[in-house]
Amino acid sequence: MDVEVEEDKTSSVSLLDRLDYLSIYPNPSKGKYTISSPRVNSGKITVISSTGSLIFEKPFKGEAIIDLSNVKTGLYFLILIDEDGSITKKLLKQ
């Protein structure tokens, strides 16, 4: 039995391009982060804890500053959702 598998390389390149245009700094931080993604005109950013609890959520248009000074030290996840899909990146709170 012969099986042929075809790889879809388009989505891989697209995902890498999307990851490149989302910038988070400083990371790690003691609480304040600048989120920048000039290609996003309308979206939403969400921060969740490593256990899945919602920490922060707000509309997003290109750039935002978020303040996590009031949360515990640890690993968090920032999710950017826009018309093209979503991107998740790690945030390290010192």
Stockholm file with secondary structure:
# STOCKHOLM 1.0

chainA/1-94         MDVEVEEDKTSSVSLLDRLDYLSIYPNPSKGKYTISSPRVNSGKITVISSTGSLIFEKPFKGEAIIDLSNVKTGLYFLILIDEDGSITKKLLKQ
#=GR chainA/1-94 SS CCCCCCCCHHHHHHHHHHHHTCEEESSSBSSEEEEECTTCSSEEEEEEETTCCEEEEEEESSEEEEECTTSCSEEEEEEEEETTEEEEEEEEEC
#=GC SS_cons        CCCCCCCCHHHHHHHHHHHHTCEEESSSBSSEEEEECTTCSSEEEEEEETTCCEEEEEEESSEEEEECTTSCSEEEEEEEEETTEEEEEEEEEC
//
